[in-house]
Amino acid sequence: MDASEFPCRIAADVPEFNDKYAREVFKHNREHAKSLKMMARTVQLGVAVAQKAMENAGFVKGQIDPTRVGVEFGAAIIHTELDDIARAAKICTNCQPGAIDMKIWGEKGLEEIPPLWMLKYLPNMPACHVSIMHDIQGPSNTITVGDAASILALGEAFRILNRDLVDFVLVGGTESKLNPLNYARQSLFQPVTTTRNETPAKAVRPFDSGRDGTVLGEGATAFSLEELGHAQKRGAKILGEVCGFAAGFDRDRDGKSIARVIRRAMDDAGITPADVDHVNAHGLGTLESDAWEAKAFREVFGKDVPVFGMKGYIGALGPAGGLTELLASFLAFQHGVLPPTLNCEQVDPLLGIQVHQESMRPIRKPYAVKISFSDLGQVGAVVIRKWDS
Protein backbone atom coordinates (compact mmCIF):
# COMPACT_ATOMS: atom_id res chain seq x y z
CA MET A 1 0.00 0.00 0.00
CA ASP A 2 1.02 3.64 -0.41
CA ALA A 3 1.98 4.86 3.06
CA SER A 4 3.29 8.26 1.99
CA GLU A 5 0.44 10.16 3.68
CA PHE A 6 0.80 8.43 7.04
CA PRO A 7 2.86 9.91 9.90
CA CYS A 8 4.65 6.54 10.22
CA ARG A 9 5.60 5.37 6.74
CA ILE A 10 7.43 2.19 7.70
CA ALA A 11 6.25 -1.28 8.70
CA ALA A 12 7.58 -4.77 9.40
CA ASP A 13 5.96 -6.64 6.53
CA VAL A 14 6.52 -10.15 5.18
CA PRO A 15 6.93 -9.48 1.45
CA GLU A 16 7.64 -13.09 0.49
CA PHE A 17 4.22 -14.19 1.78
CA ASN A 18 1.82 -13.88 -1.14
CA ASP A 19 -0.86 -15.92 -2.88
CA LYS A 20 1.73 -18.02 -4.67
CA TYR A 21 3.54 -18.84 -1.44
CA ALA A 22 0.28 -19.66 0.34
CA ARG A 23 -0.80 -22.01 -2.47
CA GLU A 24 2.61 -23.69 -2.38
CA VAL A 25 2.06 -24.52 1.29
CA PHE A 26 -1.07 -26.46 0.31
CA LYS A 27 0.19 -27.82 -3.00
CA HIS A 28 -0.72 -31.37 -1.97
CA ASN A 29 -4.29 -30.40 -1.08
CA ARG A 30 -6.11 -28.58 -3.86
CA GLU A 31 -9.32 -28.27 -1.86
CA HIS A 32 -7.62 -26.23 0.84
CA ALA A 33 -5.63 -24.22 -1.69
CA LYS A 34 -8.91 -23.11 -3.26
CA SER A 35 -10.27 -21.92 0.08
CA LEU A 36 -7.34 -19.50 0.51
CA LYS A 37 -9.10 -16.95 -1.72
CA MET A 38 -11.82 -16.74 0.92
CA MET A 39 -9.36 -15.73 3.63
CA ALA A 40 -8.06 -12.31 4.62
CA ARG A 41 -4.27 -12.05 4.80
CA THR A 42 -4.28 -12.51 8.58
CA VAL A 43 -6.16 -15.79 8.18
CA GLN A 44 -3.91 -16.96 5.34
CA LEU A 45 -0.84 -16.36 7.50
CA GLY A 46 -2.39 -18.35 10.34
CA VAL A 47 -3.45 -21.39 8.31
CA ALA A 48 -0.10 -21.46 6.47
CA VAL A 49 1.99 -21.55 9.65
CA ALA A 50 -0.42 -24.10 11.13
CA GLN A 51 0.25 -26.34 8.14
CA LYS A 52 4.00 -25.88 8.58
CA ALA A 53 3.76 -26.56 12.32
CA MET A 54 1.80 -29.76 11.70
CA GLU A 55 4.45 -30.91 9.23
CA ASN A 56 7.23 -30.01 11.67
CA ALA A 57 5.46 -31.99 14.40
CA GLY A 58 5.07 -35.03 12.15
CA PHE A 59 1.29 -34.83 12.55
CA VAL A 60 -0.53 -37.21 10.22
CA LYS A 61 -4.30 -36.91 10.01
CA GLY A 62 -5.93 -40.01 11.46
CA GLN A 63 -2.98 -41.23 13.55
CA ILE A 64 -4.36 -39.44 16.63
CA ASP A 65 -8.03 -39.67 17.59
CA PRO A 66 -9.42 -36.41 16.09
CA THR A 67 -11.63 -35.88 19.15
CA ARG A 68 -8.41 -35.72 21.20
CA VAL A 69 -6.83 -33.01 19.04
CA GLY A 70 -7.45 -29.31 19.74
CA VAL A 71 -6.56 -25.90 18.39
CA GLU A 72 -6.13 -22.57 20.15
CA PHE A 73 -5.44 -19.33 18.30
CA GLY A 74 -4.69 -15.78 19.33
CA ALA A 75 -6.23 -13.29 16.90
CA ALA A 76 -8.02 -9.96 16.73
CA ILE A 77 -10.65 -8.16 14.73
CA ILE A 78 -9.57 -8.39 11.10
CA HIS A 79 -10.19 -5.19 9.21
CA THR A 80 -11.92 -5.31 5.86
CA GLU A 81 -9.72 -5.10 2.79
CA LEU A 82 -10.56 -2.25 0.45
CA ASP A 83 -11.28 -4.52 -2.51
CA ASP A 84 -14.35 -5.88 -0.72
CA ILE A 85 -16.02 -2.55 0.04
CA ALA A 86 -14.59 -0.03 -2.42
CA ARG A 87 -17.32 -0.35 -5.06
CA ALA A 88 -20.10 -0.20 -2.50
CA ALA A 89 -18.50 2.78 -0.75
CA LYS A 90 -18.11 4.67 -4.00
CA ILE A 91 -21.75 4.14 -4.92
CA CYS A 92 -23.17 5.41 -1.63
CA THR A 93 -20.80 8.34 -1.12
CA ASN A 94 -20.58 9.56 -4.69
CA CYS A 95 -16.90 10.25 -3.90
CA GLN A 96 -17.84 12.84 -1.24
CA PRO A 97 -16.10 12.05 2.05
CA GLY A 98 -18.50 12.03 4.97
CA ALA A 99 -21.59 12.13 2.75
CA ILE A 100 -22.83 8.55 3.07
CA ASP A 101 -26.31 8.02 1.65
CA MET A 102 -27.75 5.12 3.65
CA LYS A 103 -30.70 4.72 1.30
CA ILE A 104 -28.37 4.20 -1.65
CA TRP A 105 -26.24 1.93 0.55
CA GLY A 106 -29.25 -0.31 1.16
CA GLU A 107 -30.61 -0.21 -2.38
CA LYS A 108 -27.39 -0.48 -4.39
CA GLY A 109 -24.31 -0.65 -2.17
CA LEU A 110 -24.99 -3.98 -0.50
CA GLU A 111 -25.31 -5.67 -3.87
CA GLU A 112 -21.66 -4.83 -4.54
CA ILE A 113 -20.35 -6.59 -1.43
CA PRO A 114 -19.34 -10.27 -1.85
CA PRO A 115 -21.92 -12.50 -0.13
CA LEU A 116 -19.29 -14.31 1.96
CA TRP A 117 -17.54 -11.06 2.90
CA MET A 118 -18.00 -11.48 6.65
CA LEU A 119 -16.44 -14.94 6.72
CA LYS A 120 -13.09 -13.52 5.61
CA TYR A 121 -12.75 -11.27 8.63
CA LEU A 122 -14.05 -13.02 11.75
CA PRO A 123 -11.31 -13.49 14.40
CA ASN A 124 -12.16 -17.17 14.83
CA MET A 125 -11.52 -17.98 11.16
CA PRO A 126 -7.87 -19.11 11.60
CA ALA A 127 -8.89 -21.70 14.19
CA CYS A 128 -11.99 -22.61 12.15
CA HIS A 129 -10.07 -23.27 8.94
CA VAL A 130 -7.32 -25.15 10.77
CA SER A 131 -9.94 -27.37 12.44
CA ILE A 132 -11.48 -28.20 9.06
CA MET A 133 -8.18 -28.72 7.24
CA HIS A 134 -6.74 -31.08 9.84
CA ASP A 135 -9.97 -32.76 11.00
CA ILE A 136 -9.57 -31.36 14.51
CA GLN A 137 -12.66 -32.37 16.50
CA GLY A 138 -11.51 -31.46 20.00
CA PRO A 139 -11.57 -27.98 21.60
CA SER A 140 -11.32 -25.18 19.03
CA ASN A 141 -10.97 -21.76 20.63
CA THR A 142 -9.88 -18.23 19.78
CA ILE A 143 -8.49 -15.72 22.27
CA THR A 144 -9.03 -12.07 21.26
CA VAL A 145 -7.12 -9.99 23.81
CA GLY A 146 -4.88 -7.75 21.72
CA ASP A 147 -1.15 -8.21 22.12
CA ALA A 148 -1.63 -10.77 24.90
CA ALA A 149 -3.77 -13.09 22.77
CA SER A 150 -1.31 -15.74 21.60
CA ILE A 151 0.38 -16.16 25.00
CA LEU A 152 -3.06 -16.54 26.58
CA ALA A 153 -3.91 -19.06 23.83
CA LEU A 154 -0.76 -21.00 24.77
CA GLY A 155 -1.85 -20.90 28.41
CA GLU A 156 -5.28 -22.27 27.53
CA ALA A 157 -3.67 -25.03 25.44
CA PHE A 158 -1.43 -25.86 28.41
CA ARG A 159 -4.47 -26.08 30.68
CA ILE A 160 -6.58 -28.29 28.43
CA LEU A 161 -3.63 -30.67 28.19
CA ASN A 162 -3.34 -30.69 31.98
CA ARG A 163 -7.08 -31.41 32.21
CA ASP A 164 -6.54 -34.43 29.94
CA LEU A 165 -9.03 -33.11 27.39
CA VAL A 166 -6.61 -33.56 24.46
CA ASP A 167 -3.49 -35.48 23.51
CA PHE A 168 -2.27 -32.94 20.94
CA VAL A 169 -3.09 -29.26 20.58
CA LEU A 170 -1.99 -26.76 17.97
CA VAL A 171 -1.57 -23.24 19.32
CA GLY A 172 -0.95 -20.19 17.15
CA GLY A 173 -1.13 -16.45 16.77
CA THR A 174 -1.60 -14.44 13.59
CA GLU A 175 -1.98 -10.83 12.54
CA SER A 176 -1.44 -8.48 9.62
CA LYS A 177 -1.88 -4.82 10.51
CA LEU A 178 -0.87 -3.57 7.07
CA ASN A 179 -4.30 -3.32 5.52
CA PRO A 180 -4.82 0.41 4.66
CA LEU A 181 -7.97 0.74 6.82
CA ASN A 182 -6.34 -0.92 9.79
CA TYR A 183 -3.10 1.01 9.33
CA ALA A 184 -5.00 4.30 9.33
CA ARG A 185 -6.78 3.34 12.55
CA GLN A 186 -3.59 2.13 14.22
CA SER A 187 -1.82 5.34 13.22
CA LEU A 188 -4.49 7.32 15.06
CA PHE A 189 -4.59 5.27 18.25
CA GLN A 190 -1.28 3.45 18.64
CA PRO A 191 2.01 5.05 19.77
CA VAL A 192 3.88 4.53 16.50
CA THR A 193 7.19 6.22 15.81
CA THR A 194 7.10 9.23 13.52
CA THR A 195 10.75 10.27 13.70
CA ARG A 196 12.55 7.31 12.12
CA ASN A 197 10.93 6.93 8.72
CA GLU A 198 14.36 7.26 7.09
CA THR A 199 16.05 4.69 9.37
CA PRO A 200 13.55 1.83 9.68
CA ALA A 201 16.10 -0.72 10.91
CA LYS A 202 16.70 1.50 13.96
CA ALA A 203 13.09 2.43 14.57
CA VAL A 204 11.89 0.10 17.36
CA ARG A 205 14.06 0.58 20.45
CA PRO A 206 12.86 -1.46 23.44
CA PHE A 207 13.94 0.05 26.78
CA ASP A 208 16.31 2.49 25.06
CA SER A 209 16.64 6.09 26.26
CA GLY A 210 15.78 7.31 22.76
CA ARG A 211 12.66 5.18 22.21
CA ASP A 212 9.70 7.12 20.85
CA GLY A 213 7.23 4.60 19.47
CA THR A 214 6.73 1.25 17.85
CA VAL A 215 6.33 0.02 14.27
CA LEU A 216 3.39 -2.10 13.14
CA GLY A 217 4.07 -5.49 11.63
CA GLU A 218 2.60 -8.75 10.46
CA GLY A 219 3.36 -12.41 10.97
CA ALA A 220 2.24 -15.70 12.44
CA THR A 221 3.68 -18.50 14.57
CA ALA A 222 2.27 -21.88 15.59
CA PHE A 223 3.45 -24.60 17.95
CA SER A 224 2.24 -28.10 18.70
CA LEU A 225 1.87 -28.94 22.36
CA GLU A 226 1.75 -32.44 23.81
CA GLU A 227 2.30 -34.32 27.03
CA LEU A 228 5.90 -35.55 27.08
CA GLY A 229 5.16 -39.27 26.94
CA HIS A 230 2.78 -38.80 24.01
CA ALA A 231 5.35 -36.75 22.09
CA GLN A 232 8.11 -39.28 22.73
CA LYS A 233 5.91 -42.17 21.69
CA ARG A 234 5.28 -40.43 18.36
CA GLY A 235 8.96 -39.62 17.92
CA ALA A 236 8.18 -35.91 17.81
CA LYS A 237 10.87 -33.25 17.57
CA ILE A 238 10.89 -31.50 20.96
CA LEU A 239 11.87 -27.81 21.11
CA GLY A 240 11.34 -27.26 24.82
CA GLU A 241 8.94 -27.57 27.72
CA VAL A 242 6.11 -25.31 28.85
CA CYS A 243 6.10 -25.72 32.61
CA GLY A 244 4.15 -22.80 34.07
CA PHE A 245 1.48 -20.27 33.15
CA ALA A 246 -0.56 -17.49 34.75
CA ALA A 247 -2.82 -14.67 33.61
CA GLY A 248 -4.24 -11.51 35.14
CA PHE A 249 -5.17 -7.88 34.67
CA ASP A 250 -3.10 -4.83 35.60
CA ARG A 251 -5.94 -2.40 36.24
CA ASP A 252 -3.82 0.35 37.77
CA ARG A 253 -1.00 0.10 35.19
CA ASP A 254 1.55 0.22 37.99
CA GLY A 255 3.24 -3.09 37.21
CA LYS A 256 2.15 -4.75 40.45
CA SER A 257 -0.35 -7.05 38.77
CA ILE A 258 2.16 -7.93 36.05
CA ALA A 259 4.60 -8.82 38.84
CA ARG A 260 1.92 -10.95 40.52
CA VAL A 261 1.24 -12.83 37.27
CA ILE A 262 4.96 -13.50 36.76
CA ARG A 263 5.27 -14.86 40.30
CA ARG A 264 2.24 -17.11 39.84
CA ALA A 265 3.65 -18.50 36.61
CA MET A 266 6.96 -19.24 38.35
CA ASP A 267 5.10 -20.83 41.27
CA ASP A 268 3.20 -22.97 38.77
CA ALA A 269 6.55 -24.09 37.34
CA GLY A 270 8.06 -24.62 40.79
CA ILE A 271 10.94 -22.19 40.25
CA THR A 272 12.32 -18.95 41.71
CA PRO A 273 13.95 -15.92 40.04
CA ALA A 274 17.34 -17.55 40.71
CA ASP A 275 16.45 -20.27 38.18
CA VAL A 276 15.64 -17.87 35.31
CA ASP A 277 18.17 -17.28 32.54
CA HIS A 278 16.32 -14.35 30.97
CA VAL A 279 12.99 -12.59 30.75
CA ASN A 280 11.53 -12.37 27.25
CA ALA A 281 9.78 -9.02 27.52
CA HIS A 282 6.82 -7.45 25.77
CA GLY A 283 9.20 -4.58 24.92
CA LEU A 284 6.90 -2.41 22.81
CA GLY A 285 9.48 0.35 22.53
CA THR A 286 7.25 3.18 23.76
CA LEU A 287 7.90 5.44 26.72
CA GLU A 288 4.84 4.44 28.71
CA SER A 289 4.66 0.72 27.96
CA ASP A 290 8.33 -0.02 28.64
CA ALA A 291 8.23 1.91 31.92
CA TRP A 292 5.05 0.06 32.95
CA GLU A 293 6.67 -3.31 32.27
CA ALA A 294 9.99 -2.38 33.90
CA LYS A 295 8.23 -1.72 37.23
CA ALA A 296 7.19 -5.37 37.33
CA PHE A 297 10.64 -6.63 36.42
CA ARG A 298 12.25 -4.52 39.16
CA GLU A 299 9.83 -5.90 41.72
CA VAL A 300 10.31 -9.56 40.77
CA PHE A 301 13.90 -9.77 39.50
CA GLY A 302 15.64 -6.53 40.47
CA LYS A 303 18.69 -6.28 38.22
CA ASP A 304 19.66 -9.92 38.65
CA VAL A 305 17.97 -11.35 35.53
CA PRO A 306 18.65 -9.93 32.04
CA VAL A 307 15.71 -8.66 30.02
CA PHE A 308 15.48 -9.43 26.31
CA GLY A 309 13.12 -7.80 23.79
CA MET A 310 12.39 -9.00 20.24
CA LYS A 311 10.38 -6.17 18.69
CA GLY A 312 13.46 -4.36 17.40
CA TYR A 313 13.79 -7.28 14.98
CA ILE A 314 10.18 -7.90 13.97
CA GLY A 315 8.03 -4.91 14.96
CA ALA A 316 4.75 -5.09 16.85
CA LEU A 317 2.81 -8.12 15.58
CA GLY A 318 -0.23 -7.72 17.83
CA PRO A 319 -1.81 -11.12 18.65
CA ALA A 320 1.00 -12.90 16.77
CA GLY A 321 3.74 -11.21 18.77
CA GLY A 322 3.75 -13.29 21.93
CA LEU A 323 4.38 -16.68 20.31
CA THR A 324 6.73 -15.26 17.69
CA GLU A 325 8.83 -13.68 20.43
CA LEU A 326 8.65 -16.83 22.57
CA LEU A 327 10.17 -18.78 19.69
CA ALA A 328 13.33 -16.71 20.12
CA SER A 329 13.81 -18.12 23.63
CA PHE A 330 13.30 -21.69 22.44
CA LEU A 331 15.90 -21.10 19.73
CA ALA A 332 18.25 -19.46 22.22
CA PHE A 333 18.08 -22.58 24.37
CA GLN A 334 18.60 -24.76 21.32
CA HIS A 335 21.67 -22.86 20.12
CA GLY A 336 23.05 -22.00 23.56
CA VAL A 337 23.16 -18.22 23.06
CA LEU A 338 20.76 -15.31 23.51
CA PRO A 339 20.88 -12.52 20.91
CA PRO A 340 20.95 -8.88 22.03
CA THR A 341 17.94 -6.61 22.31
CA LEU A 342 18.22 -4.87 18.95
CA ASN A 343 18.47 -1.06 19.00
CA CYS A 344 18.73 -0.80 22.78
CA GLU A 345 21.95 1.18 22.66
CA GLN A 346 21.63 3.00 25.98
CA VAL A 347 19.24 1.58 28.55
CA ASP A 348 16.94 4.21 30.01
CA PRO A 349 18.38 4.68 33.54
CA LEU A 350 14.91 5.49 34.88
CA LEU A 351 13.80 1.92 34.19
CA GLY A 352 16.18 0.35 36.71
CA ILE A 353 16.51 -3.01 34.93
CA GLN A 354 19.27 -5.03 33.31
CA VAL A 355 18.71 -5.26 29.55
CA HIS A 356 20.75 -7.67 27.45
CA GLN A 357 21.84 -5.27 24.73
CA GLU A 358 25.23 -5.97 23.21
CA SER A 359 26.65 -9.26 21.90
CA MET A 360 25.50 -12.85 21.93
CA ARG A 361 25.22 -14.05 25.53
CA PRO A 362 25.69 -17.71 26.56
CA ILE A 363 22.66 -19.39 28.05
CA ARG A 364 23.45 -20.05 31.71
CA LYS A 365 20.24 -21.35 33.29
CA PRO A 366 17.48 -23.69 32.12
CA TYR A 367 14.38 -21.46 32.41
CA ALA A 368 12.99 -18.36 30.71
CA VAL A 369 9.90 -16.27 31.43
CA LYS A 370 7.88 -14.72 28.62
CA ILE A 371 5.24 -12.04 29.21
CA SER A 372 2.81 -10.27 26.92
CA PHE A 373 0.18 -7.71 27.77
CA SER A 374 -2.42 -5.60 26.01
CA ASP A 375 -2.62 -1.82 26.14
CA LEU A 376 -5.67 -2.23 28.42
CA GLY A 377 -3.77 -4.39 30.90
CA GLN A 378 -4.57 -8.06 30.19
CA VAL A 379 -1.43 -10.03 31.04
CA GLY A 380 -0.14 -13.51 30.27
CA ALA A 381 3.10 -15.06 31.53
CA VAL A 382 4.57 -18.41 30.58
CA VAL A 383 7.62 -20.26 31.90
CA ILE A 384 9.56 -22.48 29.53
CA ARG A 385 12.44 -24.86 30.15
CA LYS A 386 15.36 -25.86 27.98
CA TRP A 387 14.92 -29.35 26.60
CA ASP A 388 17.71 -31.80 27.36
CA SER A 389 17.09 -35.05 25.53
N, C-alpha and C positions, 0 to 999 in steps of 0.2 A: 504494500500500500504506500501511497505518497504521504509521508509524515512531515513534510516541509512546513506545514502550518501549525504543528504542535509545539508546545514549549519544550518538550523532551522529544528529540527526533531520533533517538537510538533505542534499540531493543535487542534482547537476546533471543533471536529466532533460530529455528532449525531448518535451514534452507534446503537440506538434502531430503527432508521429508515432504514428499509430494504424492500425487495420485499414483504415479508409476511405482514409487517405492512401496506405497501401501498395498498395491496389487501384487507386487513381488512377494510380500510377506505371505499372502494367501494364494500363491500360485498353484498350490496343490488342491485348492478347494475353490472352484469357480463360483459356487453358490454364495460363499461368504465374500468373495471378491466383488460380486455384483452388488451386495448390500452396502459396500463402502460409500457409494454415491448418495446413500440416504443418511450419511453421518456428517455432522459438523466436524471441523478439524480437530477439536478437542476430543471428540469421540473416536475418530480415526487413530489419533495418537494412542489413546488408551487401549483399543482393541489390538493394535499392532504390537505394543509392548507386552500385552497379555499373551499373545501368540508366541512371541520370542521367549517369554518367561516359561511358558509351558514346555517349549522345546528344550530350553536349558535345564528344566527340571526332569526331563525324560518322561513327561506325562503322556500317556497313551490312552485315548478315550476308550472306556470299557474295562480297563485293567483295575480301576478302583470303582467300587459301587458309587454310581452317580449321586445317590441320595446322601452320600457321606463326603461329598465334595462341595465346597462353598466358595463364594467370591465376595470380597469387600473392596469397595472403591471410594477414594476421596475425590470429590468433584465439586463443582459450583454451578451457578446459573450460567448457561452458555448463551452468549449474546447472538442474536440473529445476524446472519451474513447478509450483506447488502443485496446480493443477487436475488434473494428470496422475497424482498419487500420493495425493491427499487421501483418496479413498474407500478405497483399499487400505490406507493407513496407519491409518485409523479402524477398519477391520475387524480388523486384527491387533494393535492395541494396546488396543482397547476403551476408548479415551480415557484410558489410564493412561500417562503419560510414562515412558519407560524400560522398559516392560513389553511388549516385542515378543514375540509368540508366533510363532515361525518355522513351526510346523506349520500354523497358521491362514493365515500368509502364503502358504505353498505351496499349500494346498488352496483358499483363497478369495480371498486378496489379489491374486494375480497375474492372476486373471480380470478384475479391475477396472482393470487398467492397459492403455491403448490399445496394440494390437499393434505399431504403428509408433513407439512412444514413443521408442526410442533414436535414431531417425533425426532427431528434432528437435534433438538436443543434442550431436551429434558436432562437434568443432572444425572438421573439414574440410567441413562442410555448406555454408558460404558459397561456397567455391570450387567445390564440386560442383554446386550449383544454378546458379551463374553459367556454368559450363562447359556445362551442359545448355541453359540459356536462350539462350545466344549461339553455340551450336555450336562451342565452343572445343575443338579436338582436339590442340592442342600441350600443352606442360607445364602441369600443374595441381597446384599445391603449396600446402601450408598450413604456416606457421611458428607454433609454439606456444611462445613464450619470454616470456610475461608482457608487461610494458610495452615491451619491446624488439621485440616481434613484427612490427609493421608496418614499422618501419624496416629490419629484417632482411629482410622480404619485398621491400621496395623494392630492397635490395642484391642479392637473388637475381634479381629481374627485370632489373636492370642487367647482371648477369653473363650471364644467358642471352641477352640481346640482344648482348652483346659476343662471345659464342661463336657467334653467327649461328644460333641454334636457333629463333628466332622473328623475325617482322617487327613484331609488335604484341603488347604484353602489358598486361593490366589488373592493377594492383596495388592492394590495399585493406587496410583494417583495420577491424574491427567489434567492438563490445562493449556489452552492457548489464549493469551490475552491480546493477540495482535490483530484481531478483527477491528476494522475502523470504528465501529460503534462502541465496542468495548474499550478500545484505546482512548477514545474521546472521553468516555466516562471516567476511566482510571486516571486520566490526566487532570481531571477536575477534582477528584477526591483522594487520590493517593499521593504520598510525598515523593514524587519522582524528581530526579535531579534535572536541573535546567542549565547547569553551568559547564557540563562536560560533553556537550554534543560533538566537539571536535576530537575528544580523546576517549572514545567509548571503552577501550580496554582498561582504563583507569577509573571508570565512572562509579562503580559500586565499591564502597570502602567501609566494610564492617569494622566498627569500633575505632576507626581512625579519627584523629583530631580534625581532619578536613572533610569528613563525611557531610553530605548535604542532601542526600536522597537516593532512592533506589532506581533500578531500571527494570521494566516489565519484561517477562520472558515467556517461553513456552517449553513444554516437554512432558514426558511421562516416564514412570518407572513402575515395575511390577515385580513382586517377589512371590515365591511359593513358600508356604509355611506348613510344617508337619511336625508331629511328635517324633522324637529322635529315632525310636525303634522302627517306626513305620518308614522313615526316610532311609535308614540303613538297610532295611529289608528290600527296598526297591533299588538300592544301589545309587541313590540320589547324590548329586554333587552338593556338598554342604558348605555354605559360605560363612556361617556363624550361627550363634544362638541368641534368640530373644529370651531374656530371663526375668524381665520386670517391666511393669507398665503402670501408669497412673494418669488420671485426668482431673481437671478442675477448672475454676474460673477466677481470674484475677480482677475482681470487681473494682478495686480501688487503684489499680495500675501502679501499685507501689512495690511490686516484686515479691511480696510476702507469700501470696498464693502460688506464684510460680515456684518459689522455694519449697513450699509445702508439697507441691506435686512432685518435684524432683526427689525429695526425701521419701515420699511414699513409693515412688518407683524403685528407689534403691532398697527400701525395706522389702518390697515385693521380691527383689532379686537376692536379698540376703547379703548386701554389701554395704560398705561405708565409703565416704569420700576418699579414704586412703587406698581403695582398690581401683580407683578410676584413672585411666590413662589420660583421657581428654574429654572435654564437653564439646559436643557438636551443636553449635548454637543456632538460633534462628537467624541472627545477624543480618537484619534487614538493611543496615547501612544508613539509617536515618537518625537524627539527633535524639528524638524522643524514644523510639523503639529500642535502640541499643542501650540507652541509659536505663530504661525500664527493666530490660533483661539483666543488665549488669548488676542491679541491686540484688537480684535473686542469686546470682553466682557468688557475689561477695558473702552473702549470708550463709550459703551452703558450703562453698569451697574456699573462701578467702582468696588468696593468691597462690594456693598450693597446686591447683589443677589447671593446666593450660586450656584455653578456650580456642576453638577452631570454628571459622565461618566459611561457608561454601559460596555464598551469593556473589562474591567478587568474580567467580568463574562462570556462573550460569545465570545470574540475574534472579529476579523474584518470580518464581514459577507458581505462586498461589497454591492451590490444593496439591499440585505435583511436587512442590518443593521439599516437603518433609522427607518423603521416601528417597527422592533423588539425592538429597544431602546425606541421608543415612547411609546410602550406598558407599559414599566416600569413606566412612569409618570401617565398613566391612572390607573394602579394598585396602585401607591402611593396615588393618590387621593381617590381611592376606600377604601383603608385600613387606610388612615389617617397618614401614615408615609413614609418617603423617606429613602431608604437604602443608605449606604455610597458608595463612589466611591472606589471600591475594588482595593487594592494595592497602593493607593496613600497615602503613609505613611508620606512623608515629601513633602509638596507642593514646587515646584521650586520657590524660591523667585523672580526670574527674570520675572516670568509670571505676578505678580501683581494682582492676582484674588483670590477670596474666593472659595475654593473647599470644598464641603461637603465630609468629609473623615473618620469620626470616627464611631459613633453609629447611630442607627435609629433616624431620626429627624422628629418631628411632622410637618405635613403640616399646614402652617399658612395662606396662601393666595390662591385664587381660580384659578390662571392662571399659566401655564408653557409654556416656549418657547423651541422648539426643532429645532436644526439646523443639517444639514448634508452638506458636500461638497466633491467634487472630488479632486483628486490630481492636476487636471488642473485648478480648481478654480470655477467650477459650484456650485452654492449655493442654497439651499432651506431652508426656515424657516417657521415653522407652530406654531400657538398659539392655545393651547387647554385650555378648562375650565372644572373644576370639575363639575360633574353632581349632582345636588341636586333635587331629585324627589319631 
